[in-house]
């Protein structure tokens, strides 16, 4: 079974979102993709489009491996002023060419002049090559105050990021570095540098996010808030965790367009390289989170990332029907939204007949999710996060995944699972009123 409301390809491997861009009509989402199988390898850019961020149509891969050079992660922009000379409103993809035979990574361009229907790699590639084996994942956007393109890219094994600027997407000049700054773990990937609104204020602030492949808490997605002057990023304070689960990785954003609250939207891969290879083969492997709207909120003097589920996805569900759960198991469709307003102590088990289950518990200002899988024990574990005392919780459950968010938007905990079948059971340790809406 494929996910009901999360994007997954019809077949083969999917991981990091890439090339997120809006062409004026459709949202484009590329992603790391293996056209030849369900295991990691032969990295290309898979491609899907959507009119509303809720319903996706898979297209043929946009960019594929050639001569041993894989197409690693990157971003895409609409060149409205034809700064690169490919034509007004050309979509330009900026991606890492991973030259496997020569152990070298560099930044390359590809162009579409027909709104993403076809793509051509730039004959002058690479456009940025500093001779490293681990130099990847460019995130590019237009910076209006300095009237130039900005790129955030990571020197992965050095645990630091570089900021470059360009007038034309072809000639890049180093501006500054973002150092490790005591970030936990090792091997940086998939940076994001983006301006976000602060709720209740007219001011904005910048967010720098990076994913740490191993040794970091949660899914490895860490962020700083701070200022950006077009050349250097200056952080406000310490690193914070973007998601408390183990399966929200490599998230990047559509920098534009934004909603009426000036919030951009991002999306992440619901997977983890530490155990993804151990999952049983099923014809496809990997899915995306639901897109989420981003803003910043002040909590105890600090700025905290807020994530709200994309409204177009929420509109796919009907009104919540009241239901009281108890020790007696109740069956429900696996593609469901479960709203829990009760802020007391409780536990809720979601499971399947084969012994796989998720246990969600709330108590003393904390929420935890334990995952048990007798078929794939590599998935077993428990993840915990603080939750505001009066905040209601919403569980977004689908084939292969669960996303847990609270009403403040400050809590996000994402996990994949292997619960099988069209239905699952729910039971609680005490009478627990919930709102249930099935897709």
C-alpha positions in Angstrom: 0.0 0.0 0.0 1.1 3.5 -0.8 0.5 6.5 1.4 -2.9 8.0 1.0 -2.0 11.7 1.4 1.8 11.8 1.6 3.8 11.8 -1.6 5.7 8.6 -2.6 6.8 7.6 -6.0 5.2 4.6 -7.8 8.4 2.6 -7.4 12.0 2.8 -6.4 14.1 4.8 -3.9 13.1 8.4 -2.7 14.9 10.6 -0.3 15.9 14.3 0.0 13.5 16.9 -1.5 15.3 19.0 -4.2 14.5 21.8 -6.6 11.4 23.2 -4.9 10.1 25.9 -7.1 6.7 27.4 -8.2 6.3 28.2 -11.9 3.4 30.5 -11.6 0.8 27.7 -11.8 2.3 24.6 -10.3 4.5 23.6 -7.4 7.4 21.5 -8.4 9.1 19.0 -6.2 12.2 17.1 -7.2 13.8 14.6 -4.9 16.7 12.2 -4.7 15.6 9.1 -6.7 17.1 5.9 -8.0 15.5 5.1 -11.4 16.8 1.6 -11.3 15.7 0.2 -7.9 14.6 0.4 -4.4 18.1 0.8 -2.9 20.1 4.0 -2.7 22.2 4.5 -5.8 22.4 6.1 -9.3 21.0 9.3 -7.7 18.8 11.3 -10.0 16.1 14.0 -9.5 12.7 12.4 -9.5 10.0 15.0 -10.2 6.4 15.7 -9.2 4.0 18.6 -9.6 1.0 19.9 -7.7 -1.6 22.6 -8.2 -2.3 22.8 -4.4 0.5 21.2 -2.4 -2.0 18.4 -1.5 -2.4 16.3 -4.7 0.8 15.3 -6.5 1.4 14.0 -10.0 4.6 12.0 -10.7 6.5 13.0 -13.8 9.5 11.5 -15.5 12.8 12.1 -13.7 14.1 15.7 -14.4 17.9 15.0 -14.2 19.7 11.7 -14.3 23.2 10.3 -13.7 25.6 10.5 -16.6 29.2 9.3 -17.0 29.5 8.4 -13.3 28.3 11.8 -12.1 25.3 11.4 -9.9 22.7 14.2 -9.4 22.9 15.0 -5.7 20.7 17.5 -3.8 20.1 21.1 -4.7 17.5 23.8 -5.3 15.8 25.6 -8.2 14.8 29.2 -8.9 12.8 31.1 -11.5 15.2 33.6 -13.2 12.6 36.4 -13.8 15.1 38.9 -15.1 17.1 36.5 -17.3 20.3 37.1 -15.2 21.8 33.8 -16.4 21.0 34.4 -20.1 18.8 31.3 -20.5 15.6 33.3 -21.1 13.2 35.3 -19.0 11.4 33.1 -16.4 13.6 30.1 -17.1 13.7 27.6 -14.2 17.3 27.1 -13.2 18.2 24.1 -11.1 21.4 24.3 -9.0 22.6 20.8 -8.0 25.6 18.9 -6.8 27.4 16.9 -9.4 28.8 13.9 -7.5 31.7 12.6 -9.6 31.9 9.1 -8.0 35.0 7.8 -10.0 37.0 10.9 -9.1 35.6 11.4 -5.6 34.7 15.1 -6.3 31.6 17.2 -5.7 30.9 20.5 -7.4 27.9 22.7 -8.1 26.2 22.5 -11.5 23.2 24.1 -13.4 20.3 22.7 -15.4 17.7 24.7 -17.2 14.0 24.3 -18.2 12.4 26.9 -20.5 9.0 25.1 -20.6 8.0 25.2 -16.9 9.8 22.0 -15.9 8.5 19.8 -18.7 12.1 19.2 -20.0 15.5 19.9 -18.6 19.0 20.5 -20.1 22.3 20.4 -18.2 24.4 23.5 -18.7 27.4 23.0 -21.0 29.6 25.1 -18.8 29.2 22.8 -15.7 30.5 22.9 -13.0 29.9 26.5 -12.1 31.5 26.2 -8.6 34.2 23.7 -7.9 36.7 24.0 -5.0 38.2 20.6 -5.4 36.6 18.8 -2.5 35.1 15.3 -2.2 32.3 16.5 0.1 30.9 19.9 -1.0 27.2 19.7 -1.6 23.5 20.6 -1.5 23.3 24.2 -2.7 20.3 26.2 -1.5 19.9 29.2 -3.7 17.5 32.2 -3.5 17.3 35.8 -4.7 18.3 38.4 -2.1 16.4 41.6 -3.1 18.3 44.1 -0.8 21.6 43.3 -2.5 20.1 42.4 -5.9 21.9 39.1 -6.3 21.6 35.4 -5.9 22.8 33.8 -2.6 23.9 30.2 -2.2 24.2 28.3 1.1 26.2 25.1 0.6 28.0 22.7 3.0 31.5 21.5 3.4 30.1 18.3 4.8 33.0 16.6 6.5 34.2 19.9 8.0 30.8 20.5 9.7 30.5 24.1 8.3 28.6 25.9 5.6 29.7 28.5 3.1 27.7 31.5 1.7 28.4 32.5 -1.9 26.9 35.3 -4.0 26.4 35.6 -7.8 24.9 38.2 -10.2 24.1 35.5 -12.8 24.0 32.0 -11.2 27.2 31.2 -13.0 30.0 33.2 -11.3 30.1 32.7 -7.6 32.1 34.6 -5.0 32.6 33.4 -1.4 31.1 35.8 1.2 31.5 34.1 4.5 31.2 30.8 6.5 28.9 29.5 9.1 31.1 27.5 11.5 30.2 24.5 13.6 29.3 26.5 16.7 29.3 23.5 18.9 26.6 21.7 16.8 26.3 18.0 17.9 27.1 15.2 15.5 29.0 14.9 12.3 28.6 15.4 8.6 26.4 18.3 7.5 24.0 18.1 4.7 21.1 20.0 3.1 21.4 23.6 4.4 18.5 26.1 4.2 18.9 29.8 4.7 15.5 31.6 4.7 13.8 34.7 6.1 10.7 34.0 8.3 8.0 36.2 9.8 7.8 36.5 13.6 4.2 36.0 14.8 2.6 39.1 16.2 5.4 41.4 15.0 6.2 43.3 11.9 9.8 42.2 12.1 11.3 39.1 10.6 14.3 37.0 11.3 16.5 34.5 9.4 16.7 30.8 10.0 19.7 28.6 9.1 18.9 24.9 9.1 21.3 22.0 8.5 20.9 18.3 8.8 23.5 16.2 10.6 23.9 12.7 9.3 24.9 11.1 12.6 25.2 11.9 16.3 22.7 14.7 16.5 19.4 14.4 18.4 16.0 13.7 16.8 16.2 13.5 13.1 19.4 15.5 12.9 17.7 18.7 11.7 19.2 21.6 13.6 18.6 25.3 13.3 19.7 28.7 14.4 17.9 32.0 14.2 19.7 35.2 13.4 20.3 38.0 11.0 21.6 38.0 7.4 22.9 41.1 5.6 23.4 39.6 2.2 26.9 38.3 3.0 27.1 36.9 6.5 24.7 35.1 8.9 24.9 36.1 12.6 23.2 33.7 15.0 21.1 34.8 17.9 21.9 31.9 20.2 22.3 28.1 20.5 21.2 25.4 18.1 17.6 24.1 18.4 15.9 20.9 17.1 13.5 21.1 14.2 11.9 17.7 14.7 12.0 15.4 17.7 11.4 12.2 15.8 13.9 10.2 13.7 12.3 10.6 10.3 12.3 14.2 9.2 15.4 14.8 7.2 16.8 17.1 4.5 13.9 19.5 4.7 14.1 22.5 2.4 11.6 25.2 1.4 9.8 26.8 -1.4 11.2 30.3 -0.9 8.3 31.7 -2.9 5.4 32.2 -3.1 4.3 32.8 0.5 0.9 32.9 2.1 -1.0 35.9 3.4 1.0 35.7 6.6 4.3 35.7 4.5 5.0 32.2 5.6 6.9 30.0 3.2 6.4 26.2 3.0 8.9 23.4 3.5 8.8 19.6 3.2 11.1 16.9 4.4 12.0 13.3 3.7 10.4 10.9 6.2 13.4 8.5 6.3 16.7 7.9 8.1 19.9 6.7 6.4 20.9 4.8 9.6 18.2 2.1 9.0 16.5 2.8 5.7 18.5 0.1 4.0 17.1 -2.5 6.5 13.4 -2.0 5.5 11.9 -4.9 3.7 11.5 -4.5 0.0 8.1 -3.6 -1.2 8.6 -2.0 -4.7 9.0 1.6 -3.4 11.0 3.1 -0.5 10.6 6.5 1.0 7.9 9.2 1.3 7.7 12.9 1.9 6.1 14.7 4.9 3.1 16.8 4.5 4.2 20.4 3.5 4.3 22.7 6.5 4.1 26.5 6.8 6.9 28.1 8.7 7.1 31.1 11.1 8.9 32.1 14.3 7.4 32.6 17.7 8.8 34.0 20.9 9.0 31.5 23.8 10.7 32.6 27.0 12.7 35.2 25.3 13.9 33.0 22.5 12.7 32.6 18.9 11.4 29.1 18.2 10.4 27.6 14.8 6.7 27.1 14.4 5.4 24.5 11.9 1.8 24.4 10.9 0.3 21.7 8.6 -0.3 23.0 5.1 -4.0 24.0 5.0 -4.7 22.4 1.6 -3.9 19.0 3.2 -6.0 19.7 6.2 -8.9 20.5 3.9 -8.7 16.9 2.5 -10.2 15.7 5.8 -13.7 16.3 7.0 -14.9 17.6 10.4 -13.6 15.6 13.4 -16.1 13.1 14.7 -16.1 12.7 18.5 -14.9 9.3 19.8 -13.9 8.1 23.2 -11.1 5.6 23.3 -10.6 3.0 26.1 -8.8 -0.2 26.8 -11.1 -2.0 24.4 -9.4 -1.7 21.0 -11.3 0.2 18.3 -10.6 -0.2 14.6 -10.0 2.9 12.3 -8.7 3.6 8.8 -4.9 4.0 8.8 -5.2 7.3 6.8 -6.6 9.4 9.6 -6.3 12.6 11.6 -6.6 12.2 15.4 -7.2 15.4 17.5 -6.5 15.1 21.2 -7.5 18.1 23.3 -7.0 16.3 26.6 -3.9 17.8 28.2 -3.7 15.4 31.2 -1.7 12.2 31.4 -2.6 9.5 29.0 -1.2 6.8 26.7 -2.5 5.7 23.3 -1.5 2.6 21.4 -1.9 2.4 17.6 -1.2 -1.1 16.2 -1.7 -3.8 13.7 -2.4 -7.5 14.0 1.2 -8.4 13.1 2.6 -7.0 16.4 3.8 -3.7 15.1 2.6 -0.7 17.1 3.2 2.9 18.2 2.7 4.0 21.8 2.1 7.7 22.3 2.3 9.0 25.9 1.7 12.4 27.4 2.7 13.3 31.0 4.4 16.1 33.0 4.9 18.5 30.1 6.4 15.8 27.8 5.1 13.7 25.0 6.8 10.5 23.8 6.4 8.1 20.9 7.7 4.5 21.1 7.9 2.4 17.9 8.0 -1.4 18.0 8.5 -3.5 14.9 9.2 -7.3 15.4 9.9 -7.7 11.7 12.4 -4.8 11.4 13.9 -4.4 14.9 16.2 -1.6 13.6 13.1 0.6 13.8 12.5 0.0 17.6 13.1 3.1 19.7 11.5 5.9 21.8 11.5 9.6 21.1 10.5 12.4 23.5 9.9 16.2 23.3 8.5 18.9 25.6 4.9 20.1 25.0 3.2 23.2 26.3 1.0 22.5 29.2 -2.3 23.6 27.6 -1.6 22.6 24.0 -3.8 20.1 22.2 -2.1 17.5 20.0 -2.9 16.3 16.5 -1.7 13.0 15.1 -1.5 12.8 11.3 -1.4 9.0 10.5 -0.9 7.5 7.1 0.4 4.4 5.5 4.1 4.4 6.6 4.2 7.5 8.7 2.9 9.5 11.7 3.4 13.2 12.2 2.7 14.6 15.7 2.2 18.4 16.0 0.9 20.5 18.9 -1.4 23.5 18.7 1.4 26.0 19.3 3.3 24.6 16.3 6.5 24.3 18.4 6.3 20.5 18.8 7.0 18.4 15.7 7.7 14.7 16.0 7.8 12.6 12.8 8.3 8.9 12.4 7.9 6.3 9.7 6.3 3.0 10.6 5.5 -0.3 8.9 1.9 -0.9 10.2 0.2 -3.0 7.5 -3.3 -3.1 6.1 -6.0 -0.5 5.5 -7.0 -0.4 9.1 -5.3 -0.2 12.5 -6.5 -0.5 16.1 -6.5 2.3 18.8 -6.7 1.8 22.5 -6.1 4.1 25.5 -5.1 3.5 29.1 -8.2 5.4 30.3 -11.3 6.9 28.6 -9.8 9.4 26.2 -12.0 11.7 24.1 -10.6 12.4 20.6 -11.7 13.8 17.3 -11.3 11.4 14.4 -11.4 12.2 10.7 -10.5 9.6 8.1 -9.5 10.4 4.6 
